[in-house]
Each structure stands twice: as structure tokens, then as C-alpha cells.
Amino acid sequence: MSRPVEDVSIDFRYLVTQPDLNAHGTLHGGILMKWADESAGMHARKATGYVCVTRFIDKINFVSTSGLGTIVKIESKIVKVGKTSLTFQVRAVNDITQDLIATIDEIVFVSIHGLQKPIRHGLYLAS
């Protein structure tokens, strides 16, 4: 039975701490990518009710840096729904200043069952 996606957009927050910094004293790009992947993954799990795995990530644009103590808000938005997949756009912003830190044009997750095979999630985007 099909059902509409309930939460098209969800925000997640992360605090930049010492282990997240690179040699320049700013947020390491790989950490930010990890947070974006985790956020979209949690969003996918919440939306589908299934374990979901990353299938594809495209067009990461780093805009500005973040330092120690910055609260990074990851905005996860479902932009496309397939039979087993969800496609997200992600924005990372400084939660205090609202300065844009980075964008990711596309992260695709696929819902899977216990045998690690794709499973239909039954979702659609309501107009």
C-alpha cells in the first residue's frame, strides 16, 4: 500500500569539537560529508521504516569553513522517490549565523531487507 512521505524536510544538528578539526583548525570536509550522509540516512530510515544504505552521492560544494564550537545544522530534504530509493538534497549551515557551509545536490539511499536486497518502501511525494 502506498503512502505519502510525511517529513519531506528534517534538520539535524552537530557540534564541531576538537576531533572534527583538520590541520588548519577548521571543520574537516570528510567529517561534514559523514554528517550529511548520516543525516540523510536517518531521514531515509525514519521515512521508510527500513534499513537504508547509501547508493550515490553527487556534487558536493564547500562554501565556507566552520570552527570549534560551531553548531552545524544539516538540512535534509527528499526531492525524489523511486520504488526502493529516496533522493535527498542536503544543505549544511551555521545554526547561529545561518551562513551556508556546504551543499550536496544529490544523495540516494536504497531501502533493504535482511538479505541486503532492495525492498519496495511504498512511498510517494505528495504534490
N, CA, C and O atoms as CSV, one atom per row, in Angstrom:
chain,resi,resn,atom,element,x,y,z
A,1,MET,N,N,0.844,-1.182,0.000
A,1,MET,CA,C,0.000,0.000,0.000
A,1,MET,C,C,0.889,1.245,0.000
A,1,MET,O,O,1.827,1.342,0.792
A,2,SER,N,N,0.600,2.170,-0.866
A,2,SER,CA,C,1.396,3.398,-0.968
A,2,SER,C,C,0.958,4.420,0.070
A,2,SER,O,O,-0.205,4.475,0.469
A,3,ARG,N,N,1.922,5.224,0.494
A,3,ARG,CA,C,1.634,6.315,1.430
A,3,ARG,C,C,2.562,7.482,1.119
A,3,ARG,O,O,3.677,7.284,0.636
A,4,PRO,N,N,2.098,8.704,1.399
A,4,PRO,CA,C,2.950,9.867,1.108
A,4,PRO,C,C,4.086,9.995,2.120
A,4,PRO,O,O,3.969,9.542,3.258
A,5,VAL,N,N,5.171,10.609,1.697
A,5,VAL,CA,C,6.269,10.927,2.606
A,5,VAL,C,C,5.737,11.950,3.608
A,5,VAL,O,O,5.200,12.983,3.210
A,6,GLU,N,N,5.880,11.674,4.894
A,6,GLU,CA,C,5.356,12.582,5.917
A,6,GLU,C,C,6.280,13.767,6.164
A,6,GLU,O,O,5.828,14.912,6.163
A,7,ASP,N,N,7.557,13.511,6.373
A,7,ASP,CA,C,8.526,14.567,6.663
A,7,ASP,C,C,9.455,14.735,5.473
A,7,ASP,O,O,10.471,14.047,5.375
A,8,VAL,N,N,9.115,15.647,4.566
A,8,VAL,CA,C,9.948,15.873,3.385
A,8,VAL,C,C,11.276,16.495,3.792
A,8,VAL,O,O,12.311,16.189,3.201
A,9,SER,N,N,11.256,17.364,4.796
A,9,SER,CA,C,12.480,18.024,5.282
A,9,SER,C,C,12.657,17.767,6.774
A,9,SER,O,O,11.709,17.855,7.554
A,10,ILE,N,N,13.894,17.447,7.151
A,10,ILE,CA,C,14.257,17.274,8.567
A,10,ILE,C,C,15.604,17.941,8.786
A,10,ILE,O,O,16.482,17.872,7.927
A,11,ASP,N,N,15.768,18.584,9.932
A,11,ASP,CA,C,17.036,19.207,10.306
A,11,ASP,C,C,17.720,18.387,11.395
A,11,ASP,O,O,17.069,17.889,12.314
A,12,PHE,N,N,19.041,18.254,11.279
A,12,PHE,CA,C,19.876,17.583,12.266
A,12,PHE,C,C,20.956,18.574,12.679
A,12,PHE,O,O,21.327,19.441,11.887
A,13,ARG,N,N,21.466,18.466,13.892
A,13,ARG,CA,C,22.499,19.383,14.349
A,13,ARG,C,C,23.687,18.619,14.922
A,13,ARG,O,O,23.542,17.597,15.592
A,14,TYR,N,N,24.869,19.159,14.628
A,14,TYR,CA,C,26.120,18.592,15.112
A,14,TYR,C,C,26.968,19.727,15.668
A,14,TYR,O,O,26.968,20.829,15.120
A,15,LEU,N,N,27.689,19.464,16.747
A,15,LEU,CA,C,28.602,20.430,17.353
A,15,LEU,C,C,30.023,20.119,16.910
A,15,LEU,O,O,30.485,18.987,17.055
A,16,VAL,N,N,30.721,21.115,16.371
A,16,VAL,CA,C,32.111,20.920,15.951
A,16,VAL,C,C,32.982,20.877,17.207
A,16,VAL,O,O,33.036,21.841,17.971
A,17,THR,N,N,33.669,19.736,17.412
A,17,THR,CA,C,34.567,19.562,18.550
A,17,THR,C,C,35.974,19.258,18.038
A,17,THR,O,O,36.189,19.099,16.836
A,18,GLN,N,N,36.910,19.180,18.950
A,18,GLN,CA,C,38.327,19.024,18.598
A,18,GLN,C,C,38.619,17.893,17.605
A,18,GLN,O,O,39.384,18.107,16.665
A,19,PRO,N,N,38.043,16.705,17.775
A,19,PRO,CA,C,38.375,15.631,16.812
A,19,PRO,C,C,37.878,15.897,15.384
A,19,PRO,O,O,38.301,15.219,14.448
A,20,ASP,N,N,36.982,16.879,15.212
A,20,ASP,CA,C,36.402,17.164,13.897
A,20,ASP,C,C,37.239,18.144,13.080
A,20,ASP,O,O,36.921,18.415,11.922
A,21,LEU,N,N,38.306,18.678,13.674
A,21,LEU,CA,C,39.093,19.717,13.015
A,21,LEU,C,C,40.214,19.133,12.162
A,21,LEU,O,O,40.748,18.064,12.457
A,22,ASN,N,N,40.557,19.855,11.100
A,22,ASN,CA,C,41.685,19.464,10.256
A,22,ASN,C,C,42.951,20.191,10.725
A,22,ASN,O,O,42.935,20.846,11.766
A,23,ALA,N,N,44.031,20.082,9.975
A,23,ALA,CA,C,45.313,20.696,10.348
A,23,ALA,C,C,45.262,22.222,10.346
A,23,ALA,O,O,46.141,22.872,10.911
A,24,HIS,N,N,44.237,22.794,9.715
A,24,HIS,CA,C,44.087,24.249,9.672
A,24,HIS,C,C,43.203,24.773,10.796
A,24,HIS,O,O,42.982,25.979,10.905
A,25,GLY,N,N,42.696,23.864,11.634
A,25,GLY,CA,C,41.847,24.266,12.755
A,25,GLY,C,C,40.400,24.513,12.373
A,25,GLY,O,O,39.655,25.130,13.133
A,26,THR,N,N,39.990,24.035,11.196
A,26,THR,CA,C,38.599,24.184,10.769
A,26,THR,C,C,37.973,22.803,10.573
A,26,THR,O,O,38.669,21.788,10.559
A,27,LEU,N,N,36.656,22.783,10.425
A,27,LEU,CA,C,35.943,21.528,10.260
A,27,LEU,C,C,36.467,20.766,9.044
A,27,LEU,O,O,36.526,21.311,7.942
A,28,HIS,N,N,36.840,19.525,9.247
A,28,HIS,CA,C,37.340,18.662,8.175
A,28,HIS,C,C,36.191,18.342,7.220
A,28,HIS,O,O,35.104,17.969,7.661
A,29,GLY,N,N,36.426,18.484,5.919
A,29,GLY,CA,C,35.398,18.221,4.917
A,29,GLY,C,C,34.841,16.817,4.977
A,29,GLY,O,O,33.652,16.608,4.737
A,30,GLY,N,N,35.683,15.853,5.295
A,30,GLY,CA,C,35.227,14.468,5.399
A,30,GLY,C,C,34.257,14.260,6.545
A,30,GLY,O,O,33.330,13.458,6.441
A,31,ILE,N,N,34.467,14.980,7.639
A,31,ILE,CA,C,33.540,14.903,8.777
A,31,ILE,C,C,32.186,15.467,8.370
A,31,ILE,O,O,31.145,14.886,8.677
A,32,LEU,N,N,32.207,16.598,7.679
A,32,LEU,CA,C,30.955,17.207,7.225
A,32,LEU,C,C,30.220,16.254,6.273
A,32,LEU,O,O,28.998,16.123,6.349
A,33,MET,N,N,30.959,15.596,5.385
A,33,MET,CA,C,30.339,14.633,4.471
A,33,MET,C,C,29.733,13.459,5.247
A,33,MET,O,O,28.655,12.971,4.907
A,34,LYS,N,N,30.431,13.014,6.283
A,34,LYS,CA,C,29.916,11.934,7.135
A,34,LYS,C,C,28.608,12.356,7.791
A,34,LYS,O,O,27.644,11.591,7.810
A,35,TRP,N,N,28.572,13.585,8.334
A,35,TRP,CA,C,27.351,14.076,8.978
A,35,TRP,C,C,26.201,14.164,7.981
A,35,TRP,O,O,25.069,13.812,8.312
A,36,ALA,N,N,26.477,14.628,6.769
A,36,ALA,CA,C,25.443,14.734,5.741
A,36,ALA,C,C,24.905,13.341,5.392
A,36,ALA,O,O,23.695,13.156,5.262
A,37,ASP,N,N,25.795,12.375,5.244
A,37,ASP,CA,C,25.403,11.000,4.939
A,37,ASP,C,C,24.588,10.408,6.083
A,37,ASP,O,O,23.563,9.769,5.846
A,38,GLU,N,N,25.032,10.614,7.317
A,38,GLU,CA,C,24.293,10.125,8.483
A,38,GLU,C,C,22.907,10.745,8.562
A,38,GLU,O,O,21.922,10.052,8.816
A,39,SER,N,N,22.835,12.050,8.344
A,39,SER,CA,C,21.561,12.750,8.442
A,39,SER,C,C,20.564,12.249,7.409
A,39,SER,O,O,19.422,11.934,7.741
A,40,ALA,N,N,20.995,12.177,6.164
A,40,ALA,CA,C,20.106,11.676,5.117
A,40,ALA,C,C,19.749,10.212,5.377
A,40,ALA,O,O,18.626,9.790,5.101
A,41,GLY,N,N,20.686,9.446,5.899
A,41,GLY,CA,C,20.417,8.046,6.229
A,41,GLY,C,C,19.384,7.892,7.333
A,41,GLY,O,O,18.506,7.033,7.251
A,42,MET,N,N,19.485,8.725,8.370
A,42,MET,CA,C,18.479,8.687,9.438
A,42,MET,C,C,17.118,9.124,8.907
A,42,MET,O,O,16.086,8.566,9.279
A,43,HIS,N,N,17.130,10.129,8.036
A,43,HIS,CA,C,15.894,10.608,7.419
A,43,HIS,C,C,15.265,9.485,6.591
A,43,HIS,O,O,14.057,9.262,6.669
A,44,ALA,N,N,16.072,8.780,5.802
A,44,ALA,CA,C,15.582,7.671,4.986
A,44,ALA,C,C,14.984,6.567,5.862
A,44,ALA,O,O,13.919,6.030,5.559
A,45,ARG,N,N,15.675,6.242,6.935
A,45,ARG,CA,C,15.185,5.187,7.847
A,45,ARG,C,C,13.860,5.585,8.473
A,45,ARG,O,O,12.939,4.774,8.573
A,46,LYS,N,N,13.770,6.854,8.899
A,46,LYS,CA,C,12.541,7.347,9.516
A,46,LYS,C,C,11.390,7.334,8.508
A,46,LYS,O,O,10.270,6.954,8.848
A,47,ALA,N,N,11.665,7.749,7.273
A,47,ALA,CA,C,10.618,7.825,6.254
A,47,ALA,C,C,10.123,6.449,5.828
A,47,ALA,O,O,8.919,6.235,5.688
A,48,THR,N,N,11.055,5.513,5.620
A,48,THR,CA,C,10.685,4.207,5.062
A,48,THR,C,C,10.355,3.155,6.112
A,48,THR,O,O,9.551,2.255,5.870
A,49,GLY,N,N,10.978,3.273,7.274
A,49,GLY,CA,C,10.835,2.221,8.282
A,49,GLY,C,C,11.784,1.054,8.052
A,49,GLY,O,O,11.768,0.080,8.805
A,50,TYR,N,N,12.612,1.148,7.010
A,50,TYR,CA,C,13.573,0.104,6.676
A,50,TYR,C,C,15.000,0.593,6.895
A,50,TYR,O,O,15.262,1.795,6.950
A,51,VAL,N,N,15.912,-0.363,7.017
A,51,VAL,CA,C,17.324,-0.032,6.958
A,51,VAL,C,C,17.585,0.483,5.546
A,51,VAL,O,O,17.115,-0.106,4.573
A,52,CYS,N,N,18.331,1.578,5.430
A,52,CYS,CA,C,18.625,2.159,4.125
A,52,CYS,C,C,20.132,2.344,3.991
A,52,CYS,O,O,20.815,2.667,4.963
A,53,VAL,N,N,20.637,2.140,2.794
A,53,VAL,CA,C,22.071,2.257,2.545
A,53,VAL,C,C,22.333,3.313,1.474
A,53,VAL,O,O,21.517,3.532,0.579
A,54,THR,N,N,23.482,3.956,1.589
A,54,THR,CA,C,23.885,4.963,0.617
A,54,THR,C,C,24.186,4.285,-0.711
A,54,THR,O,O,24.913,3.294,-0.762
A,55,ARG,N,N,23.623,4.825,-1.781
A,55,ARG,CA,C,23.861,4.285,-3.123
A,55,ARG,C,C,24.708,5.226,-3.965
A,55,ARG,O,O,25.498,4.783,-4.798
A,56,PHE,N,N,24.537,6.551,-3.743
A,56,PHE,CA,C,25.157,7.517,-4.647
A,56,PHE,C,C,25.219,8.880,-3.963
A,56,PHE,O,O,24.279,9.281,-3.276
A,57,ILE,N,N,26.325,9.586,-4.154
A,57,ILE,CA,C,26.468,10.968,-3.683
A,57,ILE,C,C,27.080,11.765,-4.822
A,57,ILE,O,O,28.044,11.325,-5.448
A,58,ASP,N,N,26.512,12.953,-5.093
A,58,ASP,CA,C,26.992,13.749,-6.214
A,58,ASP,C,C,26.978,15.244,-5.894
A,58,ASP,O,O,26.092,15.738,-5.195
A,59,LYS,N,N,27.964,15.942,-6.413
A,59,LYS,CA,C,28.098,17.400,-6.402
A,59,LYS,C,C,28.103,18.008,-5.000
A,59,LYS,O,O,27.122,18.608,-4.560
A,60,ILE,N,N,29.217,17.841,-4.323
A,60,ILE,CA,C,29.431,18.457,-3.022
A,60,ILE,C,C,30.116,19.794,-3.256
A,60,ILE,O,O,31.146,19.863,-3.926
A,61,ASN,N,N,29.540,20.856,-2.702
A,61,ASN,CA,C,30.076,22.191,-2.877
A,61,ASN,C,C,30.387,22.788,-1.511
A,61,ASN,O,O,29.477,23.142,-0.762
A,62,PHE,N,N,31.677,22.900,-1.187
A,62,PHE,CA,C,32.098,23.515,0.064
A,62,PHE,C,C,32.142,25.024,-0.135
A,62,PHE,O,O,32.852,25.515,-1.013
A,63,VAL,N,N,31.389,25.761,0.675
A,63,VAL,CA,C,31.230,27.201,0.507
A,63,VAL,C,C,32.043,27.992,1.523
A,63,VAL,O,O,32.712,28.961,1.162
A,64,SER,N,N,31.993,27.589,2.795
A,64,SER,CA,C,32.714,28.301,3.840
A,64,SER,C,C,33.200,27.325,4.908
A,64,SER,O,O,32.831,26.151,4.897
A,65,THR,N,N,34.012,27.807,5.813
A,65,THR,CA,C,34.574,26.961,6.864
A,65,THR,C,C,33.798,27.122,8.167
A,65,THR,O,O,32.999,28.046,8.321
A,66,SER,N,N,34.047,26.215,9.092
A,66,SER,CA,C,33.472,26.266,10.427
A,66,SER,C,C,34.557,25.944,11.424
A,66,SER,O,O,35.464,25.163,11.136
A,67,GLY,N,N,34.469,26.537,12.587
A,67,GLY,CA,C,35.475,26.320,13.611
A,67,GLY,C,C,34.932,25.616,14.834
A,67,GLY,O,O,33.762,25.239,14.898
A,68,LEU,N,N,35.805,25.450,15.792
A,68,LEU,CA,C,35.490,24.811,17.066
A,68,LEU,C,C,34.290,25.493,17.717
A,68,LEU,O,O,34.254,26.719,17.823
A,69,GLY,N,N,33.320,24.715,18.148
A,69,GLY,CA,C,32.143,25.241,18.833
A,69,GLY,C,C,30.991,25.613,17.925
A,69,GLY,O,O,29.916,25.960,18.416
A,70,THR,N,N,31.180,25.554,16.614
A,70,THR,CA,C,30.100,25.867,15.686
A,70,THR,C,C,29.023,24.783,15.755
A,70,THR,O,O,29.327,23.591,15.791
A,71,ILE,N,N,27.779,25.212,15.771
A,71,ILE,CA,C,26.664,24.272,15.661
A,71,ILE,C,C,26.308,24.212,14.187
A,71,ILE,O,O,25.880,25.207,13.603
A,72,VAL,N,N,26.485,23.043,13.589
A,72,VAL,CA,C,26.211,22.858,12.164
A,72,VAL,C,C,24.832,22.226,12.030
A,72,VAL,O,O,24.571,21.152,12.572
A,73,LYS,N,N,23.953,22.910,11.298
A,73,LYS,CA,C,22.625,22.366,11.013
A,73,LYS,C,C,22.666,21.722,9.628
A,73,LYS,O,O,23.008,22.366,8.636
A,74,ILE,N,N,22.312,20.446,9.582
A,74,ILE,CA,C,22.231,19.712,8.324
A,74,ILE,C,C,20.758,19.638,7.952
A,74,ILE,O,O,19.952,19.042,8.667
A,75,GLU,N,N,20.418,20.252,6.821
A,75,GLU,CA,C,19.041,20.252,6.332
A,75,GLU,C,C,18.909,19.169,5.271
A,75,GLU,O,O,19.518,19.265,4.206
A,76,SER,N,N,18.127,18.154,5.551
A,76,SER,CA,C,17.938,17.008,4.669
A,76,SER,C,C,16.548,17.113,4.043
A,76,SER,O,O,15.550,17.221,4.755
A,77,LYS,N,N,16.484,17.080,2.705
A,77,LYS,CA,C,15.202,17.222,2.011
A,77,LYS,C,C,15.037,16.133,0.947
A,77,LYS,O,O,15.906,15.951,0.094
A,78,ILE,N,N,13.926,15.421,1.008
A,78,ILE,CA,C,13.627,14.410,-0.006
A,78,ILE,C,C,13.120,15.129,-1.253
A,78,ILE,O,O,12.147,15.880,-1.201
A,79,VAL,N,N,13.803,14.883,-2.383
A,79,VAL,CA,C,13.427,15.557,-3.626
A,79,VAL,C,C,12.902,14.598,-4.696
A,79,VAL,O,O,12.305,15.029,-5.682
A,80,LYS,N,N,13.128,13.293,-4.499
A,80,LYS,CA,C,12.665,12.316,-5.480
A,80,LYS,C,C,12.447,10.980,-4.769
A,80,LYS,O,O,13.191,10.620,-3.856
A,81,VAL,N,N,11.426,10.262,-5.199
A,81,VAL,CA,C,11.118,8.968,-4.609
A,81,VAL,C,C,11.031,7.930,-5.728
A,81,VAL,O,O,10.262,8.084,-6.677
A,82,GLY,N,N,11.831,6.873,-5.598
A,82,GLY,CA,C,11.752,5.734,-6.515
A,82,GLY,C,C,11.030,4.582,-5.831
A,82,GLY,O,O,10.456,4.759,-4.757
A,83,LYS,N,N,11.055,3.418,-6.439
A,83,LYS,CA,C,10.375,2.256,-5.859
A,83,LYS,C,C,11.068,1.764,-4.594
A,83,LYS,O,O,10.411,1.365,-3.633
A,84,THR,N,N,12.411,1.795,-4.599
A,84,THR,CA,C,13.186,1.348,-3.432
A,84,THR,C,C,14.095,2.458,-2.912
A,84,THR,O,O,14.751,2.295,-1.883
A,85,SER,N,N,14.134,3.586,-3.622
A,85,SER,CA,C,15.109,4.636,-3.292
A,85,SER,C,C,14.458,5.951,-2.888
A,85,SER,O,O,13.302,6.228,-3.206
A,86,LEU,N,N,15.243,6.745,-2.176
A,86,LEU,CA,C,14.908,8.128,-1.848
A,86,LEU,C,C,16.107,8.979,-2.229
A,86,LEU,O,O,17.247,8.621,-1.930
A,87,THR,N,N,15.858,10.100,-2.886
A,87,THR,CA,C,16.923,11.026,-3.260
A,87,THR,C,C,16.783,12.287,-2.432
A,87,THR,O,O,15.699,12.857,-2.312
A,88,PHE,N,N,17.902,12.714,-1.861
A,88,PHE,CA,C,17.932,13.871,-0.969
A,88,PHE,C,C,18.805,14.979,-1.537
A,88,PHE,O,O,19.742,14.722,-2.293
A,89,GLN,N,N,18.485,16.218,-1.164
A,89,GLN,CA,C,19.397,17.345,-1.272
A,89,GLN,C,C,19.729,17.738,0.155
A,89,GLN,O,O,18.878,17.686,1.042
A,90,VAL,N,N,20.986,18.133,0.366
A,90,VAL,CA,C,21.440,18.465,1.715
A,90,VAL,C,C,22.116,19.826,1.714
A,90,VAL,O,O,22.883,20.160,0.811
A,91,ARG,N,N,21.814,20.595,2.738
A,91,ARG,CA,C,22.485,21.880,2.977
A,91,ARG,C,C,23.034,21.851,4.389
A,91,ARG,O,O,22.367,21.386,5.313
A,92,ALA,N,N,24.255,22.349,4.554
A,92,ALA,CA,C,24.854,22.499,5.882
A,92,ALA,C,C,25.023,23.993,6.130
A,92,ALA,O,O,25.634,24.701,5.329
A,93,VAL,N,N,24.474,24.463,7.246
A,93,VAL,CA,C,24.565,25.880,7.585
A,93,VAL,C,C,25.001,26.050,9.029
A,93,VAL,O,O,24.774,25.177,9.866
A,94,ASN,N,N,25.624,27.178,9.309
A,94,ASN,CA,C,25.940,27.552,10.686
A,94,ASN,C,C,24.602,27.870,11.349
A,94,ASN,O,O,23.882,28.757,10.890
A,95,ASP,N,N,24.265,27.165,12.411
A,95,ASP,CA,C,22.945,27.303,13.027
A,95,ASP,C,C,22.759,28.633,13.739
A,95,ASP,O,O,21.625,29.029,14.006
A,96,ILE,N,N,23.836,29.328,14.052
A,96,ILE,CA,C,23.730,30.629,14.717
A,96,ILE,C,C,23.676,31.760,13.700
A,96,ILE,O,O,22.795,32.618,13.773
A,97,THR,N,N,24.616,31.771,12.743
A,97,THR,CA,C,24.720,32.874,11.780
A,97,THR,C,C,23.919,32.639,10.505
A,97,THR,O,O,23.671,33.575,9.744
A,98,GLN,N,N,23.515,31.391,10.270
A,98,GLN,CA,C,22.827,30.965,9.045
A,98,GLN,C,C,23.716,31.026,7.808
A,98,GLN,O,O,23.212,30.933,6.689
A,99,ASP,N,N,25.054,31.182,7.989
A,99,ASP,CA,C,25.977,31.159,6.857
A,99,ASP,C,C,25.992,29.761,6.243
A,99,ASP,O,O,26.047,28.758,6.955
A,100,LEU,N,N,25.942,29.711,4.915
A,100,LEU,CA,C,25.991,28.443,4.212
A,100,LEU,C,C,27.396,27.867,4.290
A,100,LEU,O,O,28.370,28.554,3.984
A,101,ILE,N,N,27.504,26.608,4.698
A,101,ILE,CA,C,28.792,25.921,4.797
A,101,ILE,C,C,29.017,25.041,3.569
A,101,ILE,O,O,30.097,25.065,2.978
A,102,ALA,N,N,28.005,24.265,3.183
A,102,ALA,CA,C,28.152,23.358,2.044
A,102,ALA,C,C,26.785,22.907,1.554
A,102,ALA,O,O,25.785,22.989,2.266
A,103,THR,N,N,26.773,22.426,0.308
A,103,THR,CA,C,25.570,21.808,-0.250
A,103,THR,C,C,25.954,20.487,-0.907
A,103,THR,O,O,27.078,20.311,-1.376
A,104,ILE,N,N,25.012,19.581,-0.931
A,104,ILE,CA,C,25.166,18.337,-1.688
A,104,ILE,C,C,23.908,18.223,-2.545
A,104,ILE,O,O,22.789,18.176,-2.032
A,105,ASP,N,N,24.114,18.181,-3.853
A,105,ASP,CA,C,22.988,18.175,-4.778
A,105,ASP,C,C,22.183,16.887,-4.734
A,105,ASP,O,O,20.970,16.899,-4.941
A,106,GLU,N,N,22.861,15.771,-4.464
A,106,GLU,CA,C,22.152,14.505,-4.537
A,106,GLU,C,C,22.803,13.436,-3.664
A,106,GLU,O,O,23.992,13.144,-3.798
A,107,ILE,N,N,22.004,12.857,-2.768
A,107,ILE,CA,C,22.392,11.655,-2.026
A,107,ILE,C,C,21.234,10.675,-2.196
A,107,ILE,O,O,20.091,10.995,-1.867
A,108,VAL,N,N,21.529,9.491,-2.705
A,108,VAL,CA,C,20.496,8.485,-2.936
A,108,VAL,C,C,20.670,7.346,-1.932
A,108,VAL,O,O,21.766,6.813,-1.758
A,109,PHE,N,N,19.573,6.988,-1.282
A,109,PHE,CA,C,19.537,5.853,-0.370
A,109,PHE,C,C,18.566,4.814,-0.908
A,109,PHE,O,O,17.561,5.155,-1.531
A,110,VAL,N,N,18.875,3.538,-0.661
A,110,VAL,CA,C,18.014,2.429,-1.063
A,110,VAL,C,C,17.605,1.668,0.184
A,110,VAL,O,O,18.435,1.355,1.037
A,111,SER,N,N,16.314,1.374,0.281
A,111,SER,CA,C,15.823,0.576,1.408
A,111,SER,C,C,16.113,-0.897,1.122
A,111,SER,O,O,15.945,-1.378,0.002
A,112,ILE,N,N,16.552,-1.595,2.168
A,112,ILE,CA,C,16.906,-3.012,2.013
A,112,ILE,C,C,16.249,-3.841,3.116
A,112,ILE,O,O,15.851,-3.320,4.158
A,113,HIS,N,N,16.146,-5.139,2.859
A,113,HIS,CA,C,15.652,-6.055,3.888
A,113,HIS,C,C,16.812,-6.878,4.429
A,113,HIS,O,O,17.964,-6.632,4.072
A,114,GLY,N,N,16.527,-7.836,5.269
A,114,GLY,CA,C,17.543,-8.612,5.961
A,114,GLY,C,C,18.549,-9.335,5.080
A,114,GLY,O,O,19.648,-9.649,5.538
A,115,LEU,N,N,18.204,-9.603,3.839
A,115,LEU,CA,C,19.114,-10.299,2.930
A,115,LEU,C,C,19.942,-9.319,2.106
A,115,LEU,O,O,20.581,-9.709,1.128
A,116,GLN,N,N,19.931,-8.048,2.501
A,116,GLN,CA,C,20.708,-6.994,1.833
A,116,GLN,C,C,20.273,-6.750,0.395
A,116,GLN,O,O,21.074,-6.304,-0.426
A,117,LYS,N,N,19.029,-7.034,0.084
A,117,LYS,CA,C,18.466,-6.791,-1.247
A,117,LYS,C,C,17.477,-5.635,-1.160
A,117,LYS,O,O,16.808,-5.474,-0.139
A,118,PRO,N,N,17.372,-4.826,-2.218
A,118,PRO,CA,C,16.404,-3.721,-2.213
A,118,PRO,C,C,14.979,-4.208,-1.974
A,118,PRO,O,O,14.584,-5.279,-2.436
A,119,ILE,N,N,14.217,-3.397,-1.243
A,119,ILE,CA,C,12.814,-3.707,-0.966
A,119,ILE,C,C,11.982,-2.457,-1.245
A,119,ILE,O,O,12.406,-1.343,-0.938
A,120,ARG,N,N,10.808,-2.642,-1.823
A,120,ARG,CA,C,9.917,-1.515,-2.096
A,120,ARG,C,C,9.457,-0.896,-0.782
A,120,ARG,O,O,9.021,-1.598,0.130
A,121,HIS,N,N,9.561,0.421,-0.698
A,121,HIS,CA,C,9.176,1.108,0.535
A,121,HIS,C,C,7.744,1.634,0.499
A,121,HIS,O,O,7.182,1.927,1.555
A,122,GLY,N,N,7.132,1.763,-0.687
A,122,GLY,CA,C,5.729,2.166,-0.798
A,122,GLY,C,C,5.468,3.640,-0.580
A,122,GLY,O,O,4.338,4.023,-0.277
A,123,LEU,N,N,6.484,4.480,-0.727
A,123,LEU,CA,C,6.316,5.918,-0.510
A,123,LEU,C,C,6.136,6.664,-1.831
A,123,LEU,O,O,6.545,6.190,-2.891
A,124,TYR,N,N,5.519,7.835,-1.743
A,124,TYR,CA,C,5.460,8.762,-2.871
A,124,TYR,C,C,5.489,10.187,-2.337
A,124,TYR,O,O,5.149,10.423,-1.178
A,125,LEU,N,N,5.886,11.122,-3.162
A,125,LEU,CA,C,5.880,12.538,-2.784
A,125,LEU,C,C,4.516,13.125,-3.104
A,125,LEU,O,O,4.064,13.067,-4.248
A,126,ALA,N,N,3.861,13.689,-2.101
A,126,ALA,CA,C,2.583,14.348,-2.324
A,126,ALA,C,C,2.834,15.698,-2.988
A,126,ALA,O,O,3.826,16.362,-2.688
A,127,SER,N,N,1.959,16.097,-3.872
A,127,SER,CA,C,2.129,17.370,-4.585
A,127,SER,C,C,1.803,18.542,-3.708
A,127,SER,O,O,1.893,19.687,-4.150
